[in-house]
Amino acid sequence: MNNKGKGLLALLGVAAGAFAFWKYKNMSPQEKQRLKDKASETGRKIKEKVEDVEETISGKYDQLKNSAKKEANDLAN
């Protein structure tokens, strides 16, 4: 991507951010609270998924480690 494309992309990003800021400032308190609640709920769901993935990876790692130890013991005997 050339510099003109990067500059245009950056300009669009700044414009989108400014629009989002303006839109948020003009929201009613109820709309702001709904947006905050939605963001909190999304964050909670992401955290739960990360914990699930972490548990899965940890379990697979333990299985692999135990399997490797068993193989090493079998080869040593």
C-alpha distance (Angstrom), angle and dihedral (degrees) to the residues before:
residue distance angle dihedral
M1 . . .
N2 3.78 . .
N3 3.80 126.5 .
K4 3.80 93.8 -98.1
G5 3.79 90.5 55.9
K6 3.79 91.9 48.2
G7 3.79 91.3 48.1
L8 3.79 92.1 49.8
L9 3.79 90.8 48.0
A10 3.81 90.6 50.1
L11 3.81 90.7 48.7
L12 3.80 90.9 50.9
G13 3.80 89.8 49.9
V14 3.80 92.1 51.8
A15 3.82 90.9 46.9
A16 3.81 91.6 49.9
G17 3.80 90.5 49.5
A18 3.80 92.0 49.1
F19 3.81 90.9 48.7
A20 3.81 91.6 49.2
F21 3.83 90.7 49.4
W22 3.81 91.5 49.3
K23 3.80 91.5 46.4
Y24 3.83 91.9 50.1
K25 3.79 92.6 48.4
N26 3.82 90.2 53.3
M27 3.82 95.2 49.0
S28 3.78 121.5 109.0
P29 3.82 116.8 -111.9
Q30 3.81 89.3 -106.2
E31 3.80 92.0 53.7
K32 3.81 90.5 47.9
Q33 3.81 90.2 51.3
R34 3.82 91.4 49.2
L35 3.80 89.7 50.9
K36 3.82 91.7 48.8
D37 3.81 91.1 47.6
K38 3.80 91.1 49.9
A39 3.81 91.0 49.5
S40 3.81 90.9 48.9
E41 3.81 91.9 48.6
T42 3.79 91.4 48.7
G43 3.81 90.5 49.3
R44 3.80 90.8 49.9
K45 3.81 91.5 50.6
I46 3.80 91.8 49.0
K47 3.80 90.7 49.7
E48 3.82 91.0 51.1
K49 3.82 91.7 49.8
V50 3.80 91.3 49.1
E51 3.80 90.1 51.5
D52 3.82 90.6 49.4
V53 3.79 91.8 50.2
E54 3.80 90.9 46.2
E55 3.82 90.9 52.6
T56 3.80 91.6 48.1
I57 3.79 93.1 49.1
S58 3.80 91.4 46.0
G59 3.81 91.0 50.9
K60 3.81 92.8 48.4
Y61 3.81 90.4 47.6
D62 3.80 91.5 52.0
Q63 3.82 90.9 48.9
L64 3.78 91.5 49.7
K65 3.80 92.3 46.4
N66 3.82 92.2 50.2
S67 3.79 91.1 46.5
A68 3.80 90.8 51.2
K69 3.81 91.5 49.2
K70 3.80 90.7 50.0
E71 3.80 91.3 49.8
A72 3.80 91.0 48.2
N73 3.80 90.9 50.1
D74 3.82 91.3 47.6
L75 3.80 90.8 51.2
A76 3.81 92.0 46.9
N77 3.81 92.0 53.0
